């Protein structure tokens, strides 16, 4: 194992070090690619990254994609100032006339800045290039994770040959709460599901049908929750010198616990492959 001082870690990782252009490691990936976003291939148009509202007067079906991000072009090129730029195009004609695709949808005014960072990729060879994303119409940013700054990340996968290189496009969509309820039985944490459709209403509170996960991941064992009542004597001064009264509280049984801090980032992703030279 080779250990590196922090200020030369980039060079040890095979990425540009101090004094080098940070764009140099992306040089082998410059060129034209074609691909699609996964969400554009689903049945629900609302899943897609780009916003294209339905226009019933045009005779189109409102349950289909109007401008899905399928078979679009991705271009990585270095401009006259030496800055690496990322641009999407709808067709070869748009590429020829330099008319970029509005990535977030018609009228959004999507803009992609130059290469902001380039880091080694975790878990595989290659690198991750980051480009800032903004939009003139901020409503369009509602499709993305609610953060102050948005980025497009390119996961650059090296191949045995130039034609085998691939690029994965990653854009953060939202954060999903993956916390779950569980009970502890004989020291084992078992997930539970609450069947809200079978709630029993009563004078002493609602009772829920709770299904507990078994060793096979099935939820076939279900029980009804109940309340355990406990009484304690507390001093309560009242006229006449009596200083004792009863109070109580109740606890849900079986005792349900909830995990904390389990969140998953949901992303828009696309896969792009090199375009055969001379195709456009």
C-alpha positions as CSV (number, residue, x, y, z in Angstrom):
1,X,0.0,0.0,0.0
2,X,1.4,3.4,-0.9
3,X,0.8,6.3,1.5
4,X,0.7,9.8,0.1
5,X,1.1,13.2,1.7
6,X,-2.1,15.2,1.4
7,X,-0.7,17.7,-1.0
8,X,0.5,15.0,-3.4
9,X,-2.6,12.7,-2.9
10,X,-4.0,13.8,-6.3
11,X,-0.9,12.7,-8.1
12,X,-0.8,9.4,-6.3
13,X,-4.5,8.8,-7.4
14,X,-3.6,9.3,-11.0
15,X,-5.3,12.7,-11.1
16,X,-3.7,16.1,-11.9
17,X,-1.6,17.5,-9.1
18,X,-0.6,21.1,-8.1
19,X,0.4,23.1,-11.1
20,X,-1.5,20.9,-13.6
21,X,-4.7,21.8,-15.3
22,X,-7.5,20.0,-13.5
23,X,-9.1,19.3,-16.9
24,X,-6.2,17.3,-18.2
25,X,-7.4,13.9,-16.9
26,X,-10.7,14.4,-18.7
27,X,-8.9,14.7,-22.1
28,X,-9.4,11.1,-23.2
29,X,-13.1,11.5,-22.7
30,X,-13.6,14.5,-24.9
31,X,-16.0,13.9,-27.8
32,X,-19.6,13.1,-28.6
33,X,-21.8,10.5,-26.9
34,X,-25.4,9.3,-27.4
35,X,-27.7,7.9,-24.7
36,X,-30.9,8.2,-22.6
37,X,-32.0,9.0,-19.1
38,X,-33.6,6.0,-17.4
39,X,-36.6,8.0,-16.2
40,X,-37.4,8.9,-19.8
41,X,-38.0,5.2,-20.4
42,X,-40.7,4.8,-17.7
43,X,-44.4,5.1,-18.4
44,X,-45.0,8.1,-16.1
45,X,-44.0,11.4,-17.7
46,X,-43.8,13.0,-14.3
47,X,-40.7,10.8,-13.6
48,X,-38.7,12.4,-16.3
49,X,-36.1,15.1,-15.6
50,X,-37.3,17.6,-18.2
51,X,-40.5,19.5,-17.7
52,X,-42.8,19.5,-20.8
53,X,-46.3,20.3,-19.8
54,X,-49.2,18.6,-21.6
55,X,-51.0,20.5,-24.2
56,X,-54.3,18.7,-24.9
57,X,-55.2,21.2,-27.7
58,X,-52.3,19.8,-29.8
59,X,-54.0,16.4,-29.9
60,X,-51.3,14.6,-27.9
61,X,-52.0,12.1,-25.2
62,X,-51.4,13.6,-21.7
63,X,-50.3,10.2,-20.4
64,X,-47.2,10.0,-22.6
65,X,-43.8,11.7,-22.7
66,X,-43.8,14.7,-25.1
67,X,-40.0,15.3,-25.2
68,X,-38.4,12.3,-23.4
69,X,-34.6,12.5,-22.9
70,X,-34.0,9.4,-25.1
71,X,-31.4,9.1,-27.8
72,X,-30.0,12.6,-27.1
73,X,-26.4,13.7,-27.6
74,X,-23.8,14.6,-24.9
75,X,-20.8,16.6,-26.0
76,X,-17.6,17.1,-24.0
77,X,-15.3,19.7,-25.6
78,X,-12.7,22.2,-24.7
79,X,-13.5,25.8,-25.6
80,X,-11.2,28.5,-26.9
81,X,-10.3,29.5,-23.3
82,X,-9.2,25.9,-22.5
83,X,-12.3,25.2,-20.3
84,X,-14.0,21.8,-20.6
85,X,-17.7,22.2,-21.4
86,X,-20.6,19.9,-21.1
87,X,-23.5,20.3,-23.6
88,X,-26.6,18.3,-24.5
89,X,-28.2,18.3,-27.9
90,X,-31.5,16.8,-29.0
91,X,-30.4,15.9,-32.6
92,X,-27.5,16.0,-35.0
93,X,-29.0,19.0,-36.6
94,X,-29.0,20.9,-33.3
95,X,-25.4,19.9,-32.9
96,X,-24.5,21.3,-36.3
97,X,-26.3,24.6,-35.6
98,X,-25.0,24.7,-32.0
99,X,-28.5,24.8,-30.5
100,X,-28.2,23.2,-27.0
101,X,-31.0,21.2,-25.4
102,X,-32.7,22.9,-22.5
103,X,-32.1,19.9,-20.2
104,X,-34.7,20.7,-17.5
105,X,-37.4,21.4,-20.1
106,X,-38.8,23.9,-22.5
107,X,-38.5,27.5,-21.2
108,X,-36.3,26.6,-18.2
109,X,-33.2,28.3,-19.5
110,X,-30.9,25.5,-18.2
111,X,-27.3,26.5,-18.1
112,X,-24.3,24.2,-17.5
113,X,-21.0,25.8,-16.3
114,X,-17.5,24.6,-17.1
115,X,-15.8,21.7,-15.3
116,X,-15.8,22.5,-11.6
117,X,-14.0,19.5,-10.2
118,X,-12.5,16.1,-11.1
119,X,-12.1,13.4,-8.6
120,X,-11.1,9.7,-8.6
121,X,-14.2,7.4,-8.6
122,X,-14.9,5.2,-5.6
123,X,-15.2,1.5,-6.3
124,X,-14.1,1.5,-9.9
125,X,-11.5,2.9,-12.2
126,X,-12.1,6.2,-13.8
127,X,-13.1,9.6,-12.5
128,X,-16.1,11.8,-11.6
129,X,-16.4,15.2,-13.3
130,X,-18.7,17.8,-11.8
131,X,-20.4,20.7,-13.7
132,X,-22.6,23.3,-12.0
133,X,-26.3,23.5,-13.2
134,X,-28.5,26.6,-13.0
135,X,-31.8,27.6,-14.6
136,X,-33.3,31.0,-15.5
137,X,-36.8,29.7,-14.5
138,X,-36.3,28.6,-10.9
139,X,-39.6,26.7,-10.9
140,X,-37.8,24.1,-13.1
141,X,-35.4,23.4,-10.3
142,X,-38.3,21.9,-8.3
143,X,-37.5,18.7,-10.1
144,X,-34.2,18.5,-8.3
145,X,-33.0,18.0,-4.8
146,X,-33.8,21.1,-2.7
147,X,-30.3,22.4,-2.2
148,X,-28.7,25.8,-2.8
149,X,-26.4,24.6,-5.6
150,X,-27.1,21.9,-8.2
151,X,-24.5,19.9,-10.2
152,X,-24.4,17.4,-13.0
153,X,-21.9,14.6,-12.3
154,X,-20.3,12.6,-15.0
155,X,-19.0,9.2,-14.0
156,X,-16.3,8.5,-16.6
157,X,-15.7,4.8,-17.2
158,X,-12.5,3.9,-19.1
159,X,-12.7,1.1,-21.6
160,X,-10.1,-1.1,-23.3
161,X,-10.6,1.0,-26.4
162,X,-11.8,4.5,-27.1
163,X,-15.1,3.2,-28.5
164,X,-15.7,1.2,-25.2
165,X,-15.7,4.3,-23.0
166,X,-19.0,5.0,-21.2
167,X,-20.3,8.0,-19.3
168,X,-23.0,7.9,-16.6
169,X,-24.8,11.1,-16.0
170,X,-26.0,11.6,-12.4
171,X,-28.2,14.5,-11.1
172,X,-29.6,14.5,-7.5
173,X,-33.4,14.3,-7.5
174,X,-34.5,14.1,-3.9
175,X,-33.8,12.6,-0.5
176,X,-35.9,9.7,0.6
177,X,-36.5,8.8,4.3
178,X,-35.6,5.2,4.7
179,X,-36.1,5.0,8.4
180,X,-38.3,2.1,9.6
181,X,-40.2,0.9,12.6
182,X,-39.1,-2.2,14.5
183,X,-39.5,-4.3,17.6
184,X,-36.9,-6.1,19.6
185,X,-37.6,-9.8,20.3
186,X,-35.0,-11.8,22.2
187,X,-32.4,-9.3,21.3
188,X,-33.2,-9.4,17.6
189,X,-34.4,-6.3,15.8
190,X,-37.3,-7.1,13.5
191,X,-39.0,-4.6,11.1
192,X,-42.7,-4.1,11.4
193,X,-45.4,-2.7,9.1
194,X,-48.6,-1.1,10.4
195,X,-51.8,-2.0,8.6
196,X,-53.6,1.3,8.8
197,X,-56.6,-0.1,6.9
198,X,-57.4,-2.3,9.9
199,X,-57.3,0.2,12.7
200,X,-59.7,-0.4,15.6
201,X,-61.3,2.7,17.1
202,X,-62.0,2.6,20.8
203,X,-62.6,4.7,23.9
204,X,-59.1,4.1,25.2
205,X,-57.4,5.0,21.9
206,X,-56.8,3.4,18.5
207,X,-55.5,-0.1,18.2
208,X,-53.3,-0.9,15.2
209,X,-52.6,-4.1,13.4
210,X,-48.8,-4.6,13.4
211,X,-47.2,-7.2,11.2
212,X,-43.7,-8.3,12.2
213,X,-41.0,-9.5,9.8
214,X,-39.8,-13.1,10.2
215,X,-36.4,-14.6,9.3
216,X,-37.4,-15.0,5.7
217,X,-38.4,-11.4,5.3
218,X,-42.2,-12.1,5.3
219,X,-44.8,-10.2,7.3
220,X,-47.2,-13.0,8.0
221,X,-47.3,-12.7,11.8
222,X,-49.6,-9.8,12.9
223,X,-50.8,-8.6,16.3
224,X,-53.0,-5.8,17.6
225,X,-51.3,-3.1,19.6
226,X,-52.6,-2.5,23.1
227,X,-52.0,0.0,25.9
228,X,-50.3,-0.9,29.2
229,X,-51.6,1.2,32.1
230,X,-49.4,2.0,35.1
231,X,-50.3,3.8,38.3
232,X,-48.1,5.7,40.7
233,X,-48.9,7.6,43.9
234,X,-47.9,11.2,43.7
235,X,-48.2,13.9,46.5
236,X,-50.9,16.3,45.6
237,X,-51.7,18.9,48.4
238,X,-55.5,19.5,48.9
239,X,-57.6,21.1,51.6
240,X,-57.9,18.9,54.7
241,X,-54.4,17.5,54.7
242,X,-54.8,14.7,52.1
243,X,-51.6,14.7,50.1
244,X,-51.9,11.6,47.9
245,X,-53.6,11.0,44.6
246,X,-53.2,8.6,41.7
247,X,-52.1,9.4,38.2
248,X,-51.3,7.1,35.2
249,X,-49.8,7.0,31.8
250,X,-49.9,4.4,29.0
251,X,-47.4,2.8,26.8
252,X,-48.0,1.2,23.4
253,X,-47.4,-2.6,23.3
254,X,-45.6,-4.2,21.5
255,X,-43.1,-1.4,22.0
256,X,-42.3,0.2,18.6
257,X,-38.9,1.8,17.9
258,X,-37.9,3.9,14.9
259,X,-34.4,4.2,13.4
260,X,-32.8,7.6,13.0
261,X,-30.6,9.1,10.3
262,X,-31.4,6.7,7.5
263,X,-31.7,8.7,4.2
264,X,-31.2,7.8,0.6
265,X,-30.5,10.2,-2.3
266,X,-32.6,9.4,-5.3
267,X,-31.0,10.4,-8.6
268,X,-31.8,10.9,-12.3
269,X,-29.3,8.8,-14.2
270,X,-28.4,8.3,-17.8
271,X,-26.0,6.1,-19.7
272,X,-24.1,7.5,-22.8
273,X,-21.8,5.7,-25.2
274,X,-19.4,7.1,-27.8
275,X,-20.9,8.1,-31.2
276,X,-19.2,6.5,-34.2
277,X,-16.9,9.1,-35.8
278,X,-18.4,10.6,-38.9
279,X,-22.0,9.8,-37.9
280,X,-22.7,13.6,-38.0
